[in-house]
Amino acid sequence: MKLGYARCSTLDQNLDWQIDALTKEGCDRIFQEKFTGTRKYRPELLRMMDMFREGDTVIICELTRLSR
């Protein structure tokens, strides 16, 4: 399964370009949230990690979307 993760840092920013890119990559499920990368608790990232199984692929648009 392909799992996608999209994040932006503020509520004013928009996730559309990331969601479009992840959809084009064929992600079966896309997790998205609006939290700064320095914040330790990100519920959607944790949900994705809980769902991740051997053989799955995680796709992100930029490394900075996953962490800082």
C-alpha positions, 0 to 999 in steps of 0.5 A: 500500500502507498501511504502519503503524508502532507503537512503545512506549517500554518492554518493559512497555508494550503495542502492542495499541491501536496495532495495533488502530487500524492494522488498522482503518485497513486497513494491509497491513503493520504494523511494530512495536517497543519502543524509546524515541523518542530512540534513533536505531537502530530496525530496524523503522522502517528496514525500513518506510522501505526497503519504502516506495514512491511512492504508499504511505501510512504510518499512525501513531497519534500523531506521537510514535510516529514520533519525538521 
